Amino acid sequence: MGVTDRGPGNNGGMSVPAPLADPHLVYDPVAGDGPKDVVILGATGSIGTQAVDLVLRNPDRFRVTGLSANGGRVALLAEQARRLRVRTVAVAREDVVPALREALAAEYGTSEPLPEILAGPDAATRLAASDCHTVLNGITGSIGLAPTLAALEAGRTLALANKESLIVGGPLVKALAKPGQIIPVDSEHAALFQSLTAGTRADVRKLVVTASGGPFRGRTRAELAHVTVQDALAHPTWSMGPVITINSATLVNKGLEVIEAHLLYDIPFSRIEVVVHPQSYVHSMVEFTDGSTLAQATPPDMRGPIAIGLGWPQRVPDAAPAFDWSTASTWEFFPLDNEAFPSVNLARHVGELAGTAPAVFNAANEECVEAFRAGALPFNGIMETVTRVVEEHGTPATGTSLTVSDVLEAETWARARAQELTAQTAEARA
C-alpha cells in the first residue's frame, strides 16, 4: 500500500498536514492490474443503484465483492447480487433474512451457491472492513459513521457519498484517514476535488459551492409556511431519496455540504461561499488567488461523481452524459436568500462550534424531516425546531477529544428533544 503525489501538492511549500481529500495524492491499498474490488454500501438506494449501473458497464475496471442495504428492497438486492456475482450480501434488518434467502434462491437457481449473508445493525460495518480495494459508502444518514470508520481503519480507499458520517464524526474520521484515502462522491465535493487539481492549497482563495435552490427557489419565508410534502419532494433537477430531497428543499443539504467542504479541504468557513445555480450544470467552483475561477460542469447525473470516487486517478469513459455544445443553453447564478433559508448559516455556526454540535444539528434535522413527512410539522417548523435544539445544546466542551460515544449520546439527546418539540408543535396546531 502506498501514497503517490501526482501533482504540485497543496501546502505551498510549508510543512502542514494534507487535507482529508487531496486530488494530488493517490492512496492505493491494493496495487496491481485488473479490476478494482469494490464494496457498495446502500446498494438499493439512489447512489447504490447508479453505482451498480456503472460497474455493470465497466466490468474490466470494477468487480463488486459485497453489497449492503437496509433490507426494504430484498428483491432488488438479490437481483443486484446475482448480476454482480458478489461474495457477500449484508442487510441491517434481521427480520428480512428469510425473504432475502428466498429472493436469492429465485435469482440464482439450484446450480450456483448463494452469497454469504450478514445481518444486523452492524452488518454494513462488518462488510466495510472486508477484503477489497474501495468501499463506496452510499448510506443515507449518520448510521453511515461506523462503516466509514471501519473502512478507513481497515485501510480501504473510501469513496464517500455519506456526508453525514463526516459531519457528525469529523475528528474521528480525520484521526483515522491517511492522505488520499478519501475520495468525495457528492457532486459538489467531487467538483471541488477535480477543480483543485489546478493549483496548490496556498493558491486557493475560496470554494464556491453551488445549490440548485430546490423546488422553492425565489419564495419568501412567508410563502414557504404552507408548502406540502409533495411540493418539497418535487426537486427540479435531481432524482434522490426523500430525506435528501427534503434537505435540498430546506437547503439543509447545502449547509451540510459547507461543513463537509471545510472538513475535506481544510478551508475556513469564511472562505466557503454558496451560490444558487438553478440549472445544476456547474457543480461547484474554486476561486484562486490570481483571480481565476475553475468550474466543473456536467449535466445533472450522479454517475460522474461516482465514477470519480471509484476510478480515481483514472477517469471512466462515458460514465455520464456530456453537454451537447451545439444546443444553446443559459446558465444562471443568484445569491442565496439566507432569510428564507436560514439552514446554511446555522450549519456554519455548528461547524464552527465543532465537537458534538454538528451531530446535534444533523440528528435534530433527521427527526424534523420525518415529522414533516408525517404531517406533524410545517415546512418552516423544520428549521425552527432544529435551531432551538442547537441553541439548547449550547457550546460543546473544548479541550477534550471527540469519541463515538460522545456522538451517539449527543444524537440521542437531540432526537429526543426534537421529538418533544415536534409533539408540542403538533399539539398546538391541532
Backbone torsions as a table, in degrees:
resi	resn	phi	psi	omega
1	MET	NA	145.4	-179.2
2	GLY	-161.0	169.9	176.8
3	VAL	-120.5	127.1	-179.2
4	THR	-111.7	133.7	175.9
5	ASP	-90.4	114.7	-174.5
6	ARG	-96.8	-4.5	-172.2
7	GLY	-156.9	-155.1	-173.2
8	PRO	-73.2	-2.3	-178.0
9	GLY	78.1	-174.9	-177.6
10	ASN	-140.6	20.1	-177.3
11	ASN	-109.6	4.9	175.6
12	GLY	57.8	27.2	178.8
13	GLY	86.6	-4.3	-179.5
14	MET	-93.3	154.6	178.7
15	SER	-87.6	86.2	179.4
16	VAL	-129.2	151.6	-179.7
17	PRO	-62.8	144.9	175.7
18	ALA	-70.4	148.7	175.6
19	PRO	-68.1	169.1	-178.9
20	LEU	-58.9	-43.1	179.6
21	ALA	-112.9	115.9	-176.7
22	ASP	-134.4	109.2	-176.9
23	PRO	-67.9	-13.0	178.8
24	HIS	-82.0	-11.0	-178.3
25	LEU	-113.8	137.7	177.0
26	VAL	-118.6	116.7	177.6
27	TYR	-94.0	119.6	-175.0
28	ASP	-123.5	92.7	-176.6
29	PRO	-72.0	-23.2	-178.8
30	VAL	-135.4	92.8	-179.7
31	ALA	-73.3	154.9	177.4
32	GLY	132.8	167.9	180.0
33	ASP	-86.0	174.0	177.8
34	GLY	94.7	173.8	-177.2
35	PRO	-62.8	146.3	173.8
36	LYS	-77.5	133.3	173.0
37	ASP	-79.1	126.5	-172.7
38	VAL	-126.3	140.7	168.8
39	VAL	-110.0	132.2	179.8
40	ILE	-111.6	116.0	176.4
41	LEU	-98.3	132.3	-174.1
42	GLY	80.8	42.5	-169.3
43	ALA	-66.0	-28.5	-176.0
44	THR	-95.2	2.1	176.4
45	GLY	-86.7	-173.2	-176.0
46	SER	-62.0	-49.4	178.6
47	ILE	-64.9	-44.9	-176.8
48	GLY	-61.9	-44.7	-177.9
49	THR	-67.0	-35.2	177.5
50	GLN	-72.3	-32.7	175.5
51	ALA	-66.0	-40.9	177.5
52	VAL	-60.9	-43.4	177.7
53	ASP	-59.0	-44.5	-179.6
54	LEU	-62.7	-43.5	-179.6
55	VAL	-65.0	-43.7	-178.8
56	LEU	-63.1	-28.0	177.1
57	ARG	-85.4	-6.5	-177.8
58	ASN	-137.1	59.1	-176.6
59	PRO	-66.2	-19.5	177.3
60	ASP	-77.2	-16.0	-177.7
61	ARG	-104.4	-34.6	-173.1
62	PHE	-133.5	146.4	175.3
63	ARG	-137.7	118.6	-177.6
64	VAL	-85.2	126.1	-179.5
65	THR	-101.7	-21.6	-178.6
66	GLY	-153.6	147.9	177.9
67	LEU	-128.8	141.4	172.4
68	SER	-127.7	152.8	176.2
69	ALA	-155.8	165.7	177.4
70	ASN	-66.9	-40.2	178.3
71	GLY	123.0	5.9	-178.6
72	GLY	-81.8	-13.4	-177.5
73	ARG	-133.3	66.8	-173.3
74	VAL	-66.6	-32.9	-179.8
75	ALA	-64.1	-44.2	178.2
76	LEU	-65.1	-42.1	179.9
77	LEU	-61.5	-41.9	178.7
78	ALA	-65.4	-40.7	177.8
79	GLU	-62.9	-43.7	177.9
80	GLN	-61.0	-43.8	-178.9
81	ALA	-59.7	-42.6	-179.2
82	ARG	-69.6	-42.6	-178.6
83	ARG	-66.8	-32.7	-177.9
84	LEU	-94.3	-11.2	-179.9
85	ARG	57.2	51.6	-175.8
86	VAL	-78.4	159.7	176.7
87	ARG	-82.9	-36.1	-169.9
88	THR	-137.9	140.2	172.9
89	VAL	-123.6	133.1	-178.2
90	ALA	-122.8	137.2	176.2
91	VAL	-131.5	141.1	-179.6
92	ALA	-74.4	-30.5	-176.8
93	ARG	-93.5	112.4	179.7
94	GLU	-67.4	-26.0	-176.4
95	ASP	-69.0	-15.7	-177.9
96	VAL	-95.7	2.0	-177.2
97	VAL	-59.2	-45.3	177.7
98	PRO	-58.1	-43.8	178.9
99	ALA	-65.8	-35.9	178.0
100	LEU	-66.9	-42.9	177.6
101	ARG	-59.6	-42.0	-179.6
102	GLU	-65.0	-42.5	179.3
103	ALA	-66.6	-39.7	177.8
104	LEU	-64.8	-42.3	179.5
105	ALA	-62.1	-38.8	179.1
106	ALA	-67.5	-35.7	179.8
107	GLU	-73.7	-44.0	-172.5
108	TYR	-84.9	-28.2	-174.6
109	GLY	75.9	-163.1	-175.6
110	THR	-98.5	-6.3	-174.1
111	SER	-88.5	-12.0	-176.8
112	GLU	-127.3	144.8	175.9
113	PRO	-70.5	145.8	179.3
114	LEU	-78.8	153.3	176.6
115	PRO	-67.8	159.3	174.1
116	GLU	-63.9	143.2	178.4
117	ILE	-115.3	126.2	170.2
118	LEU	-107.0	139.3	-177.9
119	ALA	-141.1	148.1	177.9
120	GLY	122.6	169.9	-177.0
121	PRO	-59.2	-25.6	-178.6
122	ASP	-100.0	10.6	-175.4
123	ALA	-62.4	-45.1	179.8
124	ALA	-65.3	-35.4	178.7
125	THR	-65.3	-42.7	177.6
126	ARG	-64.4	-40.6	-179.8
127	LEU	-67.1	-36.0	-179.0
128	ALA	-62.9	-25.1	-179.8
129	ALA	-93.1	1.6	-176.4
130	SER	-73.5	170.0	-175.6
131	ASP	-70.5	113.3	177.8
132	CYS	-166.6	176.5	176.1
133	HIS	-91.1	-48.9	-172.4
134	THR	-131.5	137.6	172.0
135	VAL	-110.0	120.8	172.9
136	LEU	-94.8	111.4	179.2
137	ASN	-94.1	97.5	179.5
138	GLY	-106.6	18.1	177.2
139	ILE	-69.6	145.5	176.6
140	THR	-97.2	132.0	174.7
141	GLY	101.6	171.3	-176.2
142	SER	-71.3	-9.1	174.1
143	ILE	-65.5	-10.3	176.3
144	GLY	-78.5	-5.6	-177.4
145	LEU	-63.3	-49.5	-177.1
146	ALA	-60.1	-45.5	175.6
147	PRO	-61.6	-37.5	177.1
148	THR	-59.2	-48.0	-179.6
149	LEU	-65.4	-38.4	180.0
150	ALA	-64.3	-42.5	179.5
151	ALA	-63.9	-43.1	179.7
152	LEU	-65.3	-44.5	-178.2
153	GLU	-65.2	-32.0	179.0
154	ALA	-79.0	-6.8	177.0
155	GLY	86.5	18.5	180.0
156	ARG	-84.0	152.2	165.5
157	THR	-68.3	133.8	-177.8
158	LEU	-110.7	110.4	171.0
159	ALA	-87.4	106.2	-165.9
160	LEU	-102.2	106.8	171.3
161	ALA	-102.8	-15.1	-179.0
162	ASN	-86.2	83.8	-175.7
163	LYS	-62.4	-29.7	-174.7
164	GLU	-62.6	-33.2	-179.1
165	SER	-65.5	-33.9	176.4
166	LEU	-75.1	-38.2	-179.1
167	ILE	-61.8	-50.8	-173.0
168	VAL	-81.6	-24.4	-175.5
169	GLY	-126.2	34.4	-176.0
170	GLY	-47.8	-53.8	-180.0
171	PRO	-62.2	-34.1	178.5
172	LEU	-66.8	-42.3	178.5
173	VAL	-65.5	-43.9	-178.7
174	LYS	-64.5	-31.7	-179.7
175	ALA	-70.5	-27.3	-176.2
176	LEU	-97.6	-33.3	-170.2
177	ALA	-71.3	135.3	174.3
178	LYS	-91.2	158.8	-179.8
179	PRO	-53.7	126.6	178.1
180	GLY	81.1	1.3	-174.3
181	GLN	-75.6	-24.2	-178.1
182	ILE	-105.3	128.8	173.0
183	ILE	-116.3	118.1	-177.5
184	PRO	-73.9	141.6	-178.1
185	VAL	-112.8	-17.7	170.6
186	ASP	-51.5	141.9	-177.3
187	SER	-59.8	-38.3	-179.0
188	GLU	-67.5	-43.6	-175.7
189	HIS	-79.5	-27.1	170.8
190	ALA	-67.4	-34.7	177.4
191	ALA	-67.2	-45.2	177.1
192	LEU	-61.6	-42.2	179.8
193	PHE	-56.4	-47.2	-179.1
194	GLN	-70.3	-39.7	-179.1
195	SER	-68.0	-30.4	-179.0
196	LEU	-69.8	-12.3	177.1
197	THR	-66.0	-15.1	-173.8
198	ALA	-80.1	-10.6	-177.5
199	GLY	-158.8	-179.1	177.8
200	THR	-88.3	169.7	178.7
201	ARG	-60.8	-37.6	-179.8
202	ALA	-68.7	-18.0	-179.5
203	ASP	-81.3	-12.4	-172.4
204	VAL	-83.2	123.6	175.0
205	ARG	-90.2	-46.8	178.9
206	LYS	-156.5	157.8	169.9
207	LEU	-102.3	134.3	178.9
208	VAL	-116.0	110.0	-178.5
209	VAL	-95.1	124.7	-178.8
210	THR	-90.2	149.7	177.4
211	ALA	-131.8	138.0	177.3
212	SER	-67.3	-24.7	-173.5
213	GLY	92.8	-10.0	177.8
214	GLY	66.7	-168.9	-177.1
215	PRO	-74.1	-11.3	-173.6
216	PHE	-113.6	20.6	178.5
217	ARG	-56.9	132.8	178.1
218	GLY	90.0	-8.8	178.9
219	ARG	-85.1	148.6	175.5
220	THR	-82.3	168.0	178.1
221	ARG	-60.0	-39.7	179.1
222	ALA	-63.6	-37.5	-179.5
223	GLU	-71.4	-16.9	179.9
224	LEU	-88.3	-5.8	-172.2
225	ALA	-61.9	-31.6	-172.7
226	HIS	-120.7	21.2	178.2
227	VAL	-70.1	152.6	-175.6
228	THR	-100.2	170.4	175.9
229	VAL	-60.7	-41.4	179.2
230	GLN	-61.9	-39.4	176.7
231	ASP	-61.2	-44.9	-176.3
232	ALA	-68.6	-27.6	-178.9
233	LEU	-84.6	-5.0	-177.5
234	ALA	-90.7	69.2	-179.3
235	HIS	-69.9	136.1	-173.0
236	PRO	-75.7	-20.4	-174.2
237	THR	-130.9	-26.9	-174.3
238	TRP	-113.7	146.5	172.9
239	SER	-108.1	110.2	-173.6
240	MET	-137.2	176.5	175.1
241	GLY	-67.7	163.7	-173.8
242	PRO	-63.1	-38.9	-177.8
243	VAL	-66.9	-47.9	179.9
244	ILE	-64.9	-36.0	-179.9
245	THR	-64.8	-42.2	177.6
246	ILE	-69.8	-35.8	174.4
247	ASN	-61.7	-31.2	176.2
248	SER	-73.1	-31.9	178.2
249	ALA	-69.4	-37.0	177.6
250	THR	-85.3	-12.5	-172.5
251	LEU	68.5	14.0	170.0
252	VAL	-58.2	-38.9	179.1
253	ASN	-55.9	-40.0	-179.9
254	LYS	-71.0	-36.0	175.5
255	GLY	-62.2	-43.2	176.8
256	LEU	-61.9	-37.1	-179.4
257	GLU	-69.1	-30.7	175.1
258	VAL	-65.2	-45.2	176.8
259	ILE	-61.6	-43.1	-179.2
260	GLU	-62.1	-42.9	179.2
261	ALA	-62.1	-41.2	177.5
262	HIS	-60.2	-44.9	-177.5
263	LEU	-72.6	-39.2	-177.6
264	LEU	-70.6	-40.7	-169.8
265	TYR	-113.1	0.7	175.5
266	ASP	55.7	43.1	176.6
267	ILE	-107.3	132.7	-178.9
268	PRO	-59.1	151.1	179.6
269	PHE	-58.1	-32.1	-179.2
270	SER	-66.3	-14.8	-179.5
271	ARG	-114.0	24.4	174.4
272	ILE	-122.6	116.6	-174.7
273	GLU	-113.5	148.6	175.1
274	VAL	-113.2	131.3	177.3
275	VAL	-130.1	141.2	-178.3
276	VAL	-86.9	128.0	-178.7
277	HIS	-135.1	91.4	-169.7
278	PRO	-57.7	-31.7	-175.1
279	GLN	-74.0	-18.4	-178.9
280	SER	57.3	33.7	176.8
281	TYR	-87.7	-45.0	176.3
282	VAL	-88.7	119.1	-171.2
283	HIS	-89.9	-20.9	168.4
284	SER	174.8	169.8	-175.0
285	MET	-140.6	155.5	172.8
286	VAL	-120.7	124.1	174.8
287	GLU	-97.2	127.4	-178.4
288	PHE	-99.2	165.2	-173.2
289	THR	-66.9	-18.4	179.3
290	ASP	-86.8	4.2	179.8
291	GLY	96.6	-8.9	178.5
292	SER	-76.4	143.3	173.3
293	THR	-123.9	126.1	177.0
294	LEU	-105.2	128.3	-180.0
295	ALA	-116.2	140.8	173.7
296	GLN	-104.2	125.9	-172.6
297	ALA	-135.5	135.4	170.6
298	THR	-152.7	161.1	169.4
299	PRO	-57.8	152.5	-177.7
300	PRO	-61.9	110.5	-178.9
301	ASP	-165.5	119.7	-174.7
302	MET	-76.0	-8.8	-179.6
303	ARG	-67.3	-25.5	175.9
304	GLY	-65.0	-55.5	176.4
305	PRO	-59.3	-36.7	178.0
306	ILE	-62.7	-40.8	179.0
307	ALA	-64.1	-36.0	175.5
308	ILE	-63.5	-45.3	-178.6
309	GLY	-62.2	-39.8	-177.4
310	LEU	-85.7	-33.7	-170.3
311	GLY	-100.9	-16.3	-173.7
312	TRP	-52.8	135.9	14.0
313	PRO	-90.1	3.4	174.8
314	GLN	-89.0	150.8	173.1
315	ARG	-95.7	151.5	-178.6
316	VAL	-100.6	112.0	-178.0
317	PRO	-56.8	136.6	176.7
318	ASP	57.0	32.2	177.8
319	ALA	-61.6	-36.7	-178.4
320	ALA	-147.8	163.4	-179.8
321	PRO	-63.0	150.9	174.2
322	ALA	-106.2	171.3	178.3
323	PHE	-73.6	148.2	168.8
324	ASP	-95.8	98.6	-174.3
325	TRP	-74.5	-5.4	175.7
326	SER	-83.4	-5.7	179.2
327	THR	-107.1	131.3	-179.7
328	ALA	-67.4	143.6	176.1
329	SER	-149.8	158.9	179.8
330	THR	-119.6	131.0	178.3
331	TRP	-114.8	123.5	-175.3
332	GLU	-116.6	150.9	177.0
333	PHE	-137.5	133.5	-178.0
334	PHE	-133.8	151.8	174.3
335	PRO	-69.2	154.8	179.0
336	LEU	-78.1	135.7	176.0
337	ASP	-88.0	96.7	-176.1
338	ASN	-73.9	-18.3	177.6
339	GLU	-74.7	-44.9	178.5
340	ALA	-72.8	-31.1	-176.7
341	PHE	-128.2	81.2	-175.8
342	PRO	-76.6	-2.1	-172.7
343	SER	-63.8	-35.7	-176.3
344	VAL	-68.2	-44.0	178.2
345	ASN	-66.4	-35.9	176.7
346	LEU	-65.2	-38.9	177.6
347	ALA	-63.7	-41.2	175.6
348	ARG	-58.4	-42.3	-178.6
349	HIS	-61.1	-49.9	-178.2
350	VAL	-70.2	-30.5	176.6
351	GLY	-64.5	-39.0	177.8
352	GLU	-72.6	-33.1	174.4
353	LEU	-64.8	-38.0	178.7
354	ALA	60.7	-153.2	-176.3
355	GLY	59.2	-130.4	-179.0
356	THR	-89.8	-3.6	-177.0
357	ALA	-59.3	-45.3	178.0
358	PRO	-61.5	-35.5	178.6
359	ALA	-65.6	-39.2	177.8
360	VAL	-64.6	-46.1	178.0
361	PHE	-56.7	-49.9	-176.0
362	ASN	-66.7	-45.3	-178.0
363	ALA	-65.6	-43.0	178.5
364	ALA	-62.3	-40.0	178.9
365	ASN	-64.0	-43.2	179.5
366	GLU	-58.5	-42.2	178.7
367	GLU	-65.9	-41.2	-177.9
368	CYS	-70.0	-34.7	175.9
369	VAL	-62.8	-43.5	178.5
370	GLU	-64.5	-38.1	178.1
371	ALA	-65.5	-40.0	176.2
372	PHE	-62.7	-44.3	179.1
373	ARG	-62.3	-31.0	-179.0
374	ALA	-86.3	-2.8	179.7
375	GLY	84.6	9.6	-177.1
376	ALA	-91.0	-7.5	-175.9
377	LEU	-144.4	135.7	175.0
378	PRO	-73.1	165.7	-175.9
379	PHE	-57.9	-49.9	179.5
380	ASN	-65.6	-22.9	178.8
381	GLY	-67.0	-20.5	178.4
382	ILE	-59.4	-57.1	-176.6
383	MET	-73.9	-30.8	176.3
384	GLU	-61.6	-41.9	-179.7
385	THR	-71.7	-43.2	178.8
386	VAL	-60.6	-42.1	179.4
387	THR	-60.6	-42.2	-179.6
388	ARG	-66.2	-40.9	178.7
389	VAL	-63.1	-43.4	178.6
390	VAL	-61.6	-43.5	179.8
391	GLU	-63.8	-40.2	179.9
392	GLU	-69.1	-31.0	177.8
393	HIS	-66.6	-36.2	176.9
394	GLY	77.2	-160.7	-178.0
395	THR	-89.2	124.3	179.8
396	PRO	-61.8	152.4	177.2
397	ALA	-62.7	140.8	179.2
398	THR	-104.8	163.3	177.1
399	GLY	84.2	4.2	177.4
400	THR	-122.0	152.3	179.5
401	SER	-82.6	137.4	177.8
402	LEU	-72.4	136.7	176.3
403	THR	-120.5	164.7	177.3
404	VAL	-60.5	-40.3	-179.9
405	SER	-64.2	-35.0	175.2
406	ASP	-60.2	-45.3	-179.5
407	VAL	-62.9	-47.5	-178.0
408	LEU	-64.0	-40.2	179.2
409	GLU	-65.0	-43.1	179.2
410	ALA	-64.8	-41.7	178.7
411	GLU	-63.1	-44.2	-179.5
412	THR	-59.7	-45.1	178.3
413	TRP	-62.7	-46.1	-176.6
414	ALA	-63.0	-41.4	178.9
415	ARG	-63.9	-45.1	-179.0
416	ALA	-63.8	-43.0	-178.8
417	ARG	-67.9	-40.2	177.5
418	ALA	-61.8	-39.6	178.4
419	GLN	-65.2	-39.6	178.2
420	GLU	-63.4	-46.9	-179.2
421	LEU	-66.2	-37.2	177.9
422	THR	-64.3	-41.8	179.1
423	ALA	-63.1	-39.2	177.1
424	GLN	-63.1	-41.5	178.4
425	THR	-63.2	-45.7	-179.3
426	ALA	-61.7	-40.1	179.3
427	GLU	-65.6	-40.2	-179.1
428	ALA	-67.9	-30.0	-179.5
429	ARG	-82.7	-17.5	-174.7
430	ALA	-70.5	NA	NA
